[in-house]
Amino acid sequence: MSFRSALRTSLCSLSIALMPLAAQPAAAQFYWSPPDMSAPAFTDSNAAIALGLPGATADEIKAGLAWNLRAALNVAALQCQFEPTLLTVDNYNAMIAHHDAELDAAQATLLAYFQRTAGKGRAGQSAADMYNTRIYSGYSTVQAQKGFCQEAGVVGRQAIFADRGALADVARTGLASIKKSLIQAGEQYYGMPGDDYAVALPSFDPKCWKKGVLEPVCHQAYNEKVGATP
């Protein structure tokens, strides 16, 4: 076999070996081992509770799912620009353009829900406006921002590739994961946020030691420091 043939064969083998790596989508990665954001898809019954739409019909719940996903991705577009590779702004704009008809219908259905439950006219409109404010603030987070932004990036890509009229279907699973991401979670390889991994040492004050042995009073103080049982 000639050197050229051998090189061609080696490059071909290398390309095949790298194919699975090349197929992976480019995405921001904040963790070595990310927290698990998977969650069961919403059913109509638990969606009504999670979305704050008590007594909603199946059509109203479907509208609420789509509208809440819009709110979540809008918040992500505003809060996640610190990581441009997430494309949260582009995903949100593309989602609005792609699913505009479903979102218009969802908004009208939700307004009808509040006019049915809160009262006709100004009362229903006011309830709808307060609901919008409430859901937007509900997706805003500081402590869990990285997890929320990463999950919103994933769901945003799912939304823009979903068929027209299927945004609520994406929301059934996507919103469950996004809501889970609002609970602070961190690097799983190193442990949960808030855990203290600093090494606790006993006092080195000469009064605490006698012939190289830690005095009982100082030993007790050390146990209390590390939370150990004497």
N, CA, C and O of each residue as an XYZ file, in Angstrom:
920
protein
N       0.860     -1.196      0.000
C       0.000      0.000      0.000
C       0.891      1.239      0.000
O       1.826      1.322      0.796
N       0.618      2.195     -0.871
C       1.408      3.417     -0.956
C       1.124      4.307      0.237
O       0.119      4.152      0.931
N       2.054      5.262      0.462
C       1.854      6.201      1.558
C       0.582      7.005      1.356
O      -0.152      7.269      2.308
N       0.320      7.397      0.097
C      -0.885      8.191     -0.181
C      -2.141      7.393      0.114
O      -3.096      7.927      0.680
N      -2.152      6.121     -0.261
C      -3.322      5.274      0.002
C      -3.503      5.058      1.502
O      -4.621      5.081      2.017
N      -2.378      4.847      2.195
C      -2.445      4.643      3.643
C      -2.968      5.894      4.340
O      -3.761      5.806      5.277
N      -2.510      7.075      3.870
C      -2.968      8.322      4.472
C      -4.448      8.527      4.232
O      -5.182      8.962      5.119
N      -4.888      8.203      2.996
C      -6.306      8.355      2.676
C      -7.157      7.454      3.559
O      -8.205      7.861      4.061
N      -6.683      6.207      3.740
C      -7.406      5.256      4.585
C      -7.467      5.735      6.027
O      -8.505      5.615      6.677
N      -6.356      6.282      6.538
C      -6.319      6.767      7.911
C      -7.253      7.948      8.107
O      -7.964      8.020      9.109
N      -7.254      8.886      7.146
C      -8.131     10.043      7.247
C      -9.590      9.649      7.177
O     -10.433     10.227      7.863
N      -9.889      8.650      6.337
C     -11.271      8.172      6.229
C     -11.721      7.563      7.553
O     -12.836      7.809      8.012
N     -10.834      6.759      8.168
C     -11.171      6.133      9.448
C     -11.369      7.184     10.528
O     -12.272      7.076     11.358
N     -10.499      8.222     10.507
C     -10.625      9.288     11.485
C     -11.927     10.040     11.311
O     -12.565     10.401     12.300
N     -12.337     10.284     10.074
C     -13.598     10.997      9.812
C     -14.777     10.215     10.328
O     -15.700     10.785     10.910
N     -14.757      8.906     10.119
C     -15.853      8.061     10.608
C     -15.893      8.084     12.127
O     -16.966      8.142     12.728
N     -14.714      8.037     12.743
C     -14.663      8.039     14.203
C     -15.171      9.337     14.788
O     -15.744      9.347     15.877
N     -14.963     10.450     14.066
C     -15.369     11.750     14.580
C     -16.786     12.116     14.229
O     -17.287     13.129     14.716
N     -17.466     11.325     13.391
C     -18.821     11.659     12.977
C     -19.778     11.869     14.142
O     -20.537     12.838     14.115
N     -19.784     11.002     15.181
C     -20.704     11.243     16.303
C     -20.428     12.564     17.003
O     -21.355     13.213     17.488
N     -19.142     12.976     17.064
C     -18.812     14.238     17.699
C     -19.283     15.406     16.856
O     -19.784     16.399     17.384
N     -19.121     15.287     15.542
C     -19.527     16.369     14.657
C     -21.036     16.561     14.653
O     -21.523     17.653     14.362
N     -21.779     15.501     14.976
C     -23.238     15.579     14.939
C     -23.816     16.302     16.144
O     -24.996     16.653     16.155
N     -22.976     16.528     17.173
C     -23.481     17.169     18.384
C     -23.726     18.647     18.135
O     -22.859     19.315     17.571
N     -24.888     19.192     18.538
C     -25.160     20.617     18.328
C     -24.295     21.474     19.221
O     -23.999     21.110     20.359
N     -23.891     22.619     18.696
C     -23.115     23.564     19.503
C     -24.033     24.231     20.508
O     -25.104     24.713     20.140
N     -23.638     24.267     21.750
C     -24.478     24.867     22.790
C     -23.594     25.307     23.941
O     -22.508     24.769     24.157
N     -24.077     26.285     24.665
C     -23.354     26.729     25.853
C     -23.377     25.621     26.889
O     -24.366     24.899     27.017
N     -22.291     25.491     27.624
C     -22.232     24.481     28.661
C     -21.643     25.133     29.895
O     -20.475     25.522     29.904
N     -22.454     25.253     30.939
C     -22.019     25.916     32.153
C     -21.434     24.940     33.163
O     -20.800     25.365     34.129
N     -21.632     23.647     32.961
C     -21.255     22.665     33.973
C     -20.450     21.529     33.340
O     -20.619     21.212     32.163
N     -19.578     20.930     34.137
C     -18.965     19.679     33.717
C     -20.028     18.573     33.720
O     -20.109     17.759     32.801
N     -20.823     18.574     34.764
C     -21.914     17.608     34.886
C     -23.167     18.386     35.257
O     -23.365     18.707     36.429
N     -24.027     18.698     34.270
C     -25.166     19.588     34.543
C     -26.234     18.924     35.393
O     -26.364     17.700     35.382
N     -27.000     19.717     36.129
C     -28.121     19.164     36.881
C     -29.184     18.625     35.934
O     -29.337     19.106     34.812
N     -29.904     17.635     36.395
C     -30.951     17.016     35.577
C     -32.199     17.891     35.604
O     -32.835     18.042     36.647
N     -32.549     18.469     34.449
C     -33.720     19.337     34.364
C     -34.934     18.632     33.760
O     -35.968     19.262     33.539
N     -34.816     17.346     33.497
C     -35.950     16.628     32.910
C     -37.093     16.548     33.910
O     -36.874     16.442     35.117
N     -38.310     16.599     33.394
C     -39.499     16.560     34.250
C     -40.649     15.951     33.457
O     -40.689     16.080     32.233
N     -41.580     15.293     34.130
C     -42.736     14.726     33.412
C     -43.535     15.820     32.719
O     -43.676     16.928     33.237
N     -44.051     15.496     31.552
C     -44.860     16.464     30.811
C     -46.118     16.811     31.600
O     -46.664     15.972     32.316
N     -46.568     18.047     31.462
C     -47.781     18.481     32.142
C     -49.001     17.757     31.578
O     -49.146     17.610     30.365
N     -49.861     17.316     32.467
C     -51.198     16.885     32.080
C     -52.119     18.096     32.217
O     -51.710     19.127     32.751
N     -53.346     17.980     31.744
C     -54.266     19.105     31.876
C     -54.506     19.466     33.337
O     -54.599     20.643     33.683
N     -54.607     18.447     34.194
C     -54.933     18.717     35.599
C     -53.790     19.429     36.311
O     -54.021     20.423     37.000
N     -52.539     18.931     36.157
C     -51.458     19.622     36.869
C     -51.019     20.890     36.156
O     -50.420     21.768     36.776
N     -51.310     21.004     34.847
C     -51.002     22.252     34.131
C     -51.881     23.381     34.649
O     -51.411     24.510     34.794
N     -53.137     23.099     34.926
C     -54.047     24.126     35.435
C     -53.525     24.709     36.743
O     -53.661     25.907     36.990
N     -52.927     23.861     37.583
C     -52.370     24.330     38.851
C     -51.055     25.076     38.611
O     -50.851     26.172     39.133
N     -50.166     24.470     37.817
C     -48.846     25.063     37.587
C     -48.928     26.403     36.863
O     -48.108     27.291     37.097
N     -49.908     26.545     35.994
C     -50.050     27.774     35.212
C     -50.925     28.812     35.901
O     -51.034     29.943     35.427
N     -51.548     28.440     37.012
C     -52.419     29.378     37.714
C     -53.714     29.650     36.975
O     -54.176     30.790     36.916
N     -54.307     28.592     36.406
C     -55.562     28.727     35.650
C     -56.597     27.748     36.199
O     -56.983     26.811     35.501
N     -57.051     27.945     37.429
C     -58.021     27.007     38.010
C     -59.326     26.992     37.226
O     -59.831     28.033     36.805
N     -59.865     25.777     37.037
C     -61.127     25.625     36.336
C     -61.041     25.831     34.839
O     -62.069     25.972     34.176
N     -59.831     25.853     34.292
C     -59.676     26.071     32.854
C     -60.114     24.841     32.069
O     -59.959     23.711     32.534
N     -60.660     25.064     30.882
C     -61.024     23.980     29.975
C     -59.767     23.476     29.268
O     -58.692     24.063     29.398
N     -59.913     22.391     28.523
C     -58.773     21.835     27.783
C     -58.207     22.861     26.801
O     -56.989     22.991     26.674
N     -59.078     23.585     26.113
C     -58.607     24.597     25.157
C     -57.912     25.748     25.882
O     -56.927     26.292     25.381
N     -58.415     26.118     27.045
C     -57.794     27.211     27.804
C     -56.438     26.798     28.358
O     -55.511     27.605     28.417
N     -56.329     25.538     28.764
C     -55.033     25.041     29.242
C     -54.028     25.016     28.092
O     -52.870     25.392     28.268
N     -54.467     24.577     26.927
C     -53.585     24.570     25.755
C     -53.103     25.983     25.447
O     -51.928     26.192     25.143
N     -54.010     26.948     25.526
C     -53.638     28.343     25.300
C     -52.663     28.822     26.374
O     -51.701     29.530     26.077
N     -52.917     28.428     27.626
C     -52.038     28.825     28.714
C     -50.635     28.264     28.564
O     -49.658     28.940     28.884
N     -50.528     27.045     28.085
C     -49.219     26.437     27.862
C     -48.428     27.225     26.825
O     -47.265     27.563     27.047
N     -49.058     27.515     25.702
C     -48.374     28.260     24.645
C     -47.982     29.653     25.122
O     -46.873     30.118     24.855
N     -48.899     30.323     25.833
C     -48.640     31.694     26.261
C     -47.570     31.746     27.339
O     -46.755     32.668     27.353
N     -47.558     30.776     28.240
C     -46.511     30.726     29.261
C     -45.152     30.436     28.648
O     -44.142     30.977     29.099
N     -45.111     29.590     27.629
C     -43.826     29.326     26.976
C     -43.308     30.594     26.302
O     -42.110     30.875     26.325
N     -44.216     31.349     25.706
C     -43.822     32.627     25.127
C     -43.214     33.527     26.196
O     -42.176     34.147     25.968
N     -43.853     33.603     27.360
C     -43.351     34.449     28.438
C     -41.979     33.978     28.913
O     -41.077     34.791     29.119
N     -41.821     32.668     29.085
C     -40.546     32.124     29.567
C     -39.415     32.423     28.591
O     -38.323     32.812     29.006
N     -39.672     32.244     27.290
C     -38.632     32.490     26.295
C     -38.369     33.980     26.120
O     -37.264     34.377     25.750
N     -39.377     34.804     26.384
C     -39.174     36.249     26.347
C     -38.258     36.684     27.490
O     -37.342     37.480     27.284
N     -38.501     36.169     28.680
C     -37.641     36.474     29.820
C     -36.211     36.000     29.536
O     -35.245     36.696     29.847
N     -36.089     34.814     28.945
C     -34.760     34.296     28.604
C     -34.055     35.207     27.603
O     -32.851     35.438     27.710
N     -34.803     35.724     26.633
C     -34.208     36.625     25.640
C     -33.663     37.881     26.315
O     -32.668     38.446     25.860
N     -34.303     38.317     27.391
C     -33.871     39.518     28.093
C     -32.737     39.248     29.078
O     -31.847     40.082     29.242
N     -32.765     38.085     29.734
C     -31.847     37.832     30.842
C     -30.637     36.973     30.488
O     -29.698     36.889     31.279
N     -30.637     36.340     29.330
C     -29.596     35.354     29.029
C     -28.623     35.803     27.943
O     -27.911     34.982     27.365
N     -28.595     37.088     27.671
C     -27.706     37.572     26.613
C     -26.235     37.554     27.025
O     -25.356     37.792     26.197
N     -25.964     37.270     28.304
C     -24.573     37.143     28.740
C     -23.894     35.944     28.083
O     -22.666     35.874     28.034
N     -24.703     34.987     27.569
C     -24.152     33.831     26.856
C     -24.739     33.799     25.441
O     -25.785     33.188     25.220
N     -24.064     34.462     24.471
C     -24.635     34.608     23.125
C     -24.876     33.289     22.406
O     -25.766     33.209     21.559
N     -24.096     32.238     22.725
C     -24.257     30.983     22.000
C     -25.589     30.301     22.289
O     -25.981     29.385     21.566
N     -26.292     30.732     23.337
C     -27.618     30.174     23.604
C     -28.651     30.635     22.582
O     -29.678     29.982     22.396
N     -28.381     31.761     21.918
C     -29.273     32.290     20.867
C     -30.685     32.554     21.398
O     -31.663     32.377     20.671
N     -30.791     32.969     22.645
C     -32.134     33.133     23.220
C     -32.927     34.245     22.537
O     -34.148     34.147     22.416
N     -32.245     35.305     22.087
C     -32.950     36.376     21.377
C     -33.413     35.890     20.008
O     -34.565     36.096     19.627
N     -32.515     35.248     19.273
C     -32.871     34.732     17.943
C     -33.969     33.678     18.038
O     -34.898     33.662     17.230
N     -33.855     32.798     19.032
C     -34.875     31.753     19.194
C     -36.238     32.364     19.491
O     -37.252     31.928     18.947
N     -36.259     33.375     20.357
C     -37.528     34.006     20.714
C     -38.154     34.681     19.495
O     -39.342     34.498     19.230
N     -37.376     35.448     18.763
C     -37.905     36.137     17.586
C     -38.402     35.152     16.533
O     -39.442     35.367     15.908
N     -37.644     34.065     16.342
C     -38.057     33.056     15.361
C     -39.320     32.332     15.813
O     -40.181     32.005     14.996
N     -39.428     32.081     17.132
C     -40.620     31.428     17.671
C     -41.859     32.294     17.470
O     -42.917     31.788     17.096
N     -41.732     33.604     17.717
C     -42.849     34.524     17.528
C     -43.300     34.538     16.072
O     -44.497     34.511     15.787
N     -42.348     34.578     15.161
C     -42.684     34.621     13.735
C     -43.303     33.309     13.270
O     -44.241     33.305     12.473
N     -42.776     32.200     13.771
C     -43.214     30.882     13.298
C     -44.576     30.493     13.871
O     -45.367     29.832     13.198
N     -44.849     30.900     15.108
C     -46.069     30.469     15.796
C     -47.010     31.647     16.081
O     -47.773     31.616     17.047
N     -46.954     32.676     15.243
C     -47.747     33.875     15.519
C     -49.244     33.602     15.570
O     -49.945     34.154     16.418
N     -49.739     32.755     14.672
C     -51.179     32.478     14.643
C     -51.625     31.761     15.919
O     -52.668     32.097     16.480
N     -50.851     30.784     16.381
C     -51.200     30.048     17.599
C     -51.128     30.971     18.819
O     -51.952     30.868     19.728
N     -50.155     31.857     18.837
C     -50.021     32.772     19.972
C     -51.152     33.797     19.997
O     -51.652     34.140     21.069
N     -51.557     34.286     18.833
C     -52.701     35.213     18.779
C     -53.965     34.533     19.306
O     -54.733     35.122     20.066
N     -54.163     33.287     18.887
C     -55.333     32.540     19.343
C     -55.260     32.264     20.839
O     -56.274     32.311     21.535
N     -54.049     31.974     21.334
C     -53.873     31.706     22.764
C     -54.193     32.940     23.592
O     -54.831     32.841     24.640
N     -53.757     34.087     23.131
C     -54.036     35.326     23.856
C     -55.537     35.594     23.929
O     -56.053     35.982     24.977
N     -56.232     35.386     22.818
C     -57.683     35.602     22.796
C     -58.399     34.608     23.703
O     -59.351     34.976     24.391
N     -57.953     33.356     23.712
C     -58.572     32.329     24.547
C     -58.368     32.632     26.027
O     -59.281     32.446     26.831
N     -57.179     33.096     26.390
C     -56.917     33.434     27.789
C     -57.731     34.645     28.238
O     -58.209     34.687     29.371
N     -57.888     35.624     27.359
C     -58.717     36.774     27.709
C     -60.158     36.327     27.962
O     -60.813     36.801     28.890
N     -60.642     35.405     27.121
C     -61.994     34.874     27.315
C     -62.097     34.118     28.642
O     -63.129     34.166     29.311
N     -61.021     33.419     29.017
C     -61.012     32.704     30.298
C     -61.183     33.686     31.458
O     -61.983     33.443     32.362
N     -60.446     34.780     31.439
C     -60.521     35.742     32.543
C     -61.837     36.519     32.526
O     -62.331     36.925     33.578
N     -62.397     36.724     31.355
C     -63.714     37.356     31.308
C     -64.788     36.409     31.839
O     -65.808     36.847     32.371
N     -64.550     35.134     31.690
C     -65.489     34.133     32.224
C     -65.336     33.988     33.729
O     -66.329     33.811     34.435
N     -64.105     34.060     34.233
C     -63.864     33.783     35.645
C     -63.795     35.039     36.511
O     -64.115     34.987     37.698
N     -63.382     36.161     35.933
C     -63.228     37.383     36.720
C     -64.280     38.434     36.412
O     -64.472     39.373     37.185
N     -64.960     38.279     35.288
C     -65.988     39.254     34.935
C     -65.773     39.836     33.563
O     -64.644     39.913     33.079
N     -66.834     40.236     32.948
C     -66.774     40.806     31.599
C     -66.103     42.180     31.604
O     -66.007     42.841     32.637
N     -65.648     42.585     30.435
C     -65.136     43.932     30.249
C     -63.858     44.211     30.998
O     -62.907     43.431     30.948
N     -63.843     45.362     31.714
C     -62.627     45.835     32.356
C     -62.109     44.861     33.408
O     -60.896     44.714     33.556
N     -62.996     44.192     34.140
C     -62.561     43.254     35.184
C     -61.765     42.099     34.591
O     -60.716     41.724     35.114
N     -62.269     41.538     33.498
C     -61.565     40.441     32.849
C     -60.239     40.881     32.253
O     -59.239     40.170     32.354
N     -60.232     42.067     31.625
C     -58.993     42.588     31.039
C     -57.951     42.855     32.113
O     -56.768     42.570     31.931
N     -58.403     43.405     33.234
C     -57.487     43.680     34.339
C     -56.894     42.391     34.893
O     -55.702     42.335     35.199
N     -57.724     41.353     35.025
C     -57.239     40.056     35.517
C     -56.231     39.460     34.552
O     -55.236     38.871     34.974
N     -56.485     39.612     33.245
C     -55.562     39.098     32.232
C     -54.229     39.842     32.292
O     -53.166     39.233     32.170
N     -54.292     41.154     32.479
C     -53.066     41.951     32.572
C     -52.243     41.556     33.796
O     -51.022     41.426     33.711
N     -52.911     41.367     34.930
C     -52.202     40.963     36.144
C     -51.598     39.571     35.987
O     -50.514     39.292     36.499
N     -52.309     38.705     35.276
C     -51.788     37.356     35.030
C     -50.498     37.427     34.219
O     -49.526     36.735     34.523
N     -50.497     38.270     33.182
C     -49.292     38.421     32.368
C     -48.115     38.904     33.210
O     -47.004     38.387     33.092
N     -48.364     39.890     34.052
C     -47.298     40.401     34.922
C     -46.780     39.309     35.844
O     -45.576     39.183     36.065
N     -47.706     38.522     36.378
C     -47.336     37.474     37.328
C     -46.492     36.380     36.666
O     -45.504     35.928     37.244
N     -46.867     35.960     35.476
C     -46.106     34.864     34.860
C     -44.728     35.348     34.402
O     -43.760     34.590     34.457
N     -44.633     36.596     33.955
C     -43.319     37.111     33.566
C     -42.388     37.168     34.765
O     -41.234     36.750     34.668
N     -42.864     37.672     35.882
C     -42.013     37.746     37.073
C     -41.697     36.349     37.594
O     -40.651     36.137     38.207
N     -42.584     35.406     37.356
C     -42.359     34.045     37.819
C     -41.220     33.335     37.113
O     -40.638     32.401     37.666
N     -40.889     33.763     35.894
C     -39.789     33.144     35.156
C     -38.483     33.909     35.304
O     -37.466     33.521     34.728
N     -38.503     34.983     36.063
C     -37.289     35.760     36.285
C     -36.537     35.189     37.479
O     -37.128     34.977     38.537
N     -35.248     34.940     37.324
C     -34.475     34.334     38.399
C     -33.070     34.908     38.423
O     -32.542     35.330     37.394
N     -32.476     34.920     39.594
C     -31.090     35.354     39.743
C     -30.231     34.172     40.187
O     -29.235     33.847     39.540
N     -30.617     33.529     41.290
C     -29.814     32.438     41.831
C     -29.725     31.246     40.884
O     -28.706     30.557     40.845
N     -30.785     31.003     40.123
C     -30.816     29.831     39.227
C     -30.675     30.234     37.764
O     -31.117     29.506     36.875
N     -30.062     31.389     37.509
C     -30.053     31.942     36.158
C     -29.371     31.030     35.142
O     -29.879     30.863     34.033
N     -28.244     30.444     35.492
C     -27.518     29.614     34.522
C     -28.339     28.406     34.102
O     -28.422     28.089     32.915
N     -28.948     27.727     35.074
C     -29.772     26.568     34.744
C     -30.976     26.958     33.908
O     -31.322     26.275     32.945
N     -31.617     28.071     34.285
C     -32.771     28.548     33.532
C     -32.384     28.904     32.096
O     -33.071     28.517     31.151
N     -31.294     29.633     31.937
C     -30.876     30.053     30.593
C     -30.517     28.856     29.720
O     -30.859     28.816     28.539
N     -29.832     27.890     30.304
C     -29.454     26.721     29.516
C     -30.690     25.937     29.087
O     -30.772     25.488     27.944
N     -31.645     25.772     29.989
C     -32.852     25.019     29.649
C     -33.713     25.794     28.669
O     -34.305     25.196     27.770
N     -33.798     27.111     28.819
C     -34.562     27.930     27.881
C     -33.954     27.870     26.489
O     -34.675     27.920     25.493
N     -32.633     27.765     26.416
C     -31.984     27.616     25.123
C     -32.377     26.320     24.433
O     -32.608     26.293     23.225
N     -32.452     25.254     25.207
C     -32.844     23.948     24.655
C     -34.295     23.978     24.172
O     -34.588     23.566     23.050
N     -35.197     24.466     25.021
C     -36.620     24.486     24.679
C     -36.886     25.471     23.545
O     -37.754     25.231     22.705
N     -36.145     26.575     23.517
C     -36.309     27.534     22.430
C     -36.004     26.926     21.072
O     -36.693     27.210     20.092
N     -34.978     26.093     21.011
C     -34.663     25.405     19.740
C     -35.770     24.425     19.370
O     -36.117     24.286     18.197
N     -36.324     23.744     20.376
C     -37.434     22.826     20.091
C     -38.633     23.582     19.535
O     -39.324     23.093     18.641
N     -38.877     24.780     20.069
C     -40.039     25.566     19.645
C     -39.934     26.019     18.204
O     -40.924     25.985     17.473
N     -38.746     26.445     17.779
C     -38.641     26.989     16.420
C     -38.664     25.889     15.359
O     -38.932     26.163     14.189
N     -38.387     24.650     15.760
C     -38.435     23.555     14.799
C     -39.745     22.769     14.869
O     -39.954     21.843     14.085
N     -40.621     23.130     15.797
C     -41.918     22.449     15.901
C     -42.845     22.916     14.784
O     -42.731     24.046     14.311
N     -43.751     22.056     14.368
C     -44.725     22.428     13.347
C     -45.597     23.566     13.835
O     -45.821     23.714     15.036
N     -46.089     24.371     12.906
C     -47.035     25.424     13.270
C     -48.270     24.795     13.917
O     -48.784     23.780     13.446
N     -48.733     25.408     14.993
C     -49.873     24.876     15.714
C     -49.501     23.879     16.791
O     -50.377     23.371     17.490
N     -48.196     23.586     16.942
C     -47.757     22.572     17.917
C     -46.966     23.185     19.062
O     -46.285     22.463     19.789
N     -47.039     24.504     19.240
C     -46.265     25.139     20.302
C     -46.710     24.663     21.680
O     -45.877     24.488     22.570
N     -48.002     24.454     21.869
C     -48.501     23.975     23.164
C     -47.961     22.584     23.479
O     -47.747     22.249     24.645
N     -47.742     21.775     22.446
C     -47.183     20.437     22.664
C     -45.742     20.535     23.160
O     -45.334     19.793     24.053
N     -44.978     21.453     22.576
C     -43.610     21.686     23.058
C     -43.641     22.164     24.503
O     -42.810     21.765     25.319
N     -44.607     23.022     24.808
C     -44.707     23.605     26.146
C     -45.045     22.571     27.216
O     -44.636     22.734     28.365
N     -45.762     21.540     26.880
C     -46.150     20.538     27.889
C     -44.927     19.941     28.573
O     -44.917     19.750     29.789
N     -43.909     19.651     27.791
C     -42.669     19.116     28.358
C     -41.681     20.226     28.661
O     -41.046     20.231     29.716
N     -41.553     21.172     27.730
C     -40.559     22.221     27.887
C     -40.791     23.093     29.096
O     -39.840     23.440     29.797
N     -42.040     23.457     29.358
C     -42.328     24.304     30.519
C     -42.064     23.577     31.830
O     -41.620     24.179     32.807
N     -42.341     22.279     31.842
C     -42.069     21.502     33.061
C     -40.581     21.547     33.385
O     -40.202     21.685     34.548
N     -39.735     21.429     32.362
C     -38.288     21.486     32.571
C     -37.838     22.892     32.947
O     -36.982     23.061     33.815
N     -38.410     23.897     32.299
C     -38.035     25.278     32.604
C     -38.409     25.626     34.047
O     -37.627     26.258     34.755
N     -39.599     25.215     34.479
C     -39.998     25.494     35.857
C     -39.081     24.774     36.849
O     -38.774     25.312     37.913
N     -38.650     23.573     36.507
C     -37.719     22.862     37.375
C     -36.381     23.591     37.441
O     -35.725     23.596     38.483
N     -35.977     24.206     36.333
C     -34.688     24.904     36.293
C     -34.681     26.158     37.155
O     -33.611     26.687     37.457
N     -35.855     26.648     37.558
C     -35.928     27.841     38.400
C     -35.532     27.558     39.844
O     -35.335     28.484     40.631
N     -35.415     26.280     40.190
C     -34.931     25.891     41.519
C     -33.419     25.797     41.446
O     -32.885     25.091     40.591
N     -32.731     26.490     42.317
C     -31.281     26.578     42.234
C     -30.633     25.199     42.262
O     -30.897     24.389     43.150
N     -29.795     24.953     41.288
C     -29.018     23.712     41.224
C     -27.687     24.066     40.587
O     -27.604     25.018     39.810
N     -26.676     23.331     40.897
C     -25.354     23.696     40.391
C     -24.584     22.511     39.868
O     -25.156     21.490     39.487
N     -23.299     22.663     39.857
C     -22.380     21.671     39.320
C     -22.524     20.343     40.053
O     -22.274     20.268     41.256
N     -22.924     19.303     39.340
C     -23.150     18.007     39.966
C     -21.851     17.249     40.219
O     -21.784     16.398     41.106
N     -20.825     17.562     39.439
C     -19.551     16.863     39.622
C     -18.926     17.226     40.959
O     -18.321     16.386     41.625
N     -19.081     18.498     41.346
C     -18.478     18.970     42.583
C     -19.468     19.045     43.731
O     -19.062     19.186     44.885
N     -20.774     18.952     43.433
C     -21.766     18.994     44.489
C     -22.741     20.136     44.300
O     -22.661     20.879     43.322
N     -23.648     20.273     45.229
C     -24.696     21.265     45.144
C     -24.212     22.620     45.631
O     -23.317     22.695     46.474
N     -24.811     23.717     45.094
C     -24.412     25.041     45.571
C     -24.756     25.217     47.044
O     -25.761     24.699     47.531
N     -23.918     25.945     47.729
C     -24.147     26.176     49.155
C     -23.400     25.201     50.043
O     -23.204     25.466     51.229
N     -22.976     24.059     49.475
C     -22.188     23.120     50.271
C     -20.797     23.702     50.506
O     -20.219     24.317     49.611
N     -20.261     23.507     51.709
C     -18.950     24.036     52.053
C     -17.932     22.909     51.962
O     -17.980     21.945     52.726
N     -17.000     23.050     51.004
C     -15.995     22.012     50.818
C     -14.631     22.426     51.400
O     -13.621     21.773     51.141
N     -14.610     23.521     52.191
C     -13.368     23.942     52.813
C     -12.987     22.944     53.916
O     -13.844     22.375     54.592
N     -11.690     22.756     54.068
C     -11.206     21.850     55.099
C     -11.266     22.554     56.446
O     -10.707     23.639     56.609
N     -11.944     21.940     57.410
C     -12.055     22.510     58.754
C     -10.914     21.964     59.610
O     -10.712     20.752     59.687
N     -10.184     22.851     60.242
C      -9.042     22.453     61.065
C      -9.269     22.874     62.513
O      -9.932     23.879     62.769
N      -8.730     22.120     63.454
C      -8.842     22.522     64.863
C      -7.966     23.737     65.140
O      -7.104     24.088     64.334
N      -8.188     24.364     66.266
C      -7.395     25.518     66.651
C      -5.943     25.105     66.904
O      -5.667     24.050     67.476
N      -5.014     25.977     66.458
C      -3.592     25.724     66.714
C      -3.057     26.614     67.840
O      -1.848     26.786     67.996
N      -3.974     27.167     68.608
C      -3.580     27.947     69.777
C      -2.837     27.010     70.741
O      -3.345     25.937     71.067
N      -1.629     27.408     71.203
C      -0.857     26.544     72.120
C      -1.635     26.095     73.345
O      -1.368     25.030     73.902
N      -2.621     26.925     73.774
C      -3.409     26.544     74.947
C      -4.270     25.315     74.674
O      -4.705     24.648     75.613
N      -4.529     24.999     73.366
C      -5.387     23.866     73.026
C      -4.631     22.543     72.966
O      -5.241     21.492     72.766
N      -3.323     22.582     73.135
C      -2.535     21.370     72.957
C      -1.675     21.089     74.188
O      -1.099     21.995     74.790
N      -1.606     19.805     74.542
C      -0.751     19.372     75.644
C      -0.091     18.062     75.235
O      -0.750     17.033     75.083
N       1.229     18.128     75.060
C       2.018     16.975     74.623
C       1.479     16.402     73.311
O       1.419     15.188     73.113
N       1.084     17.336     72.410
C       0.636     16.910     71.077
C      -0.790     16.406     71.012
O      -1.236     15.927     69.970
N      -1.514     16.510     72.127
C      -2.899     16.028     72.172
C      -3.830     17.226     72.330
O      -3.595     18.105     73.159
N      -4.899     17.248     71.514
C      -5.860     18.340     71.565
C      -6.658     18.278     72.856
O      -7.227     17.243     73.204
N      -6.691     19.407     73.564
C      -7.409     19.466     74.832
C      -8.910     19.247     74.612
O      -9.441     19.634     73.571
N      -9.607     18.624     75.590
C     -11.036     18.296     75.428
C     -11.910     19.491     75.057
O     -12.799     19.359     74.216
N     -11.675     20.656     75.668
C     -12.504     21.831     75.389
C     -12.355     22.225     73.913
O     -13.347     22.500     73.238
N     -11.122     22.249     73.423
C     -10.868     22.615     72.028
C     -11.351     21.525     71.074
O     -11.768     21.806     69.951
N     -11.289     20.281     71.537
C     -11.783     19.171     70.732
C     -13.289     19.293     70.544
O     -13.811     19.067     69.453
N     -13.970     19.650     71.609
C     -15.412     19.835     71.544
C     -15.764     20.993     70.608
O     -16.720     20.896     69.840
N     -15.004     22.080     70.667
C     -15.246     23.226     69.786
C     -15.044     22.835     68.328
O     -15.777     23.276     67.443
N     -14.032     21.996     68.096
C     -13.782     21.536     66.720
C     -14.936     20.664     66.224
O     -15.363     20.800     65.077
N     -15.447     19.767     67.078
C     -16.575     18.922     66.692
C     -17.812     19.745     66.351
O     -18.536     19.438     65.403
N     -18.042     20.789     67.134
C     -19.181     21.661     66.869
C     -18.993     22.398     65.539
O     -19.961     22.649     64.821
N     -17.759     22.736     65.221
C     -17.465     23.458     63.978
C     -17.769     22.611     62.767
O     -18.331     23.104     61.790
N     -17.399     21.314     62.817
C     -17.619     20.454     61.661
C     -18.924     19.689     61.737
O     -19.246     18.934     60.819
N     -19.682     19.863     62.805
C     -20.962     19.186     62.936
C     -20.849     17.723     63.258
O     -21.752     16.943     62.956
N     -19.732     17.334     63.877
C     -19.514     15.926     64.214
C     -20.081     15.617     65.592
O     -20.198     16.493     66.449
N     -20.432     14.345     65.780
C     -20.914     13.904     67.096
C     -19.726     13.524     67.965
O     -18.926     12.690     67.543
N     -19.570     14.086     69.147
C     -18.419     13.768     70.014
C     -18.367     12.280     70.324
O     -17.470     11.829     71.036
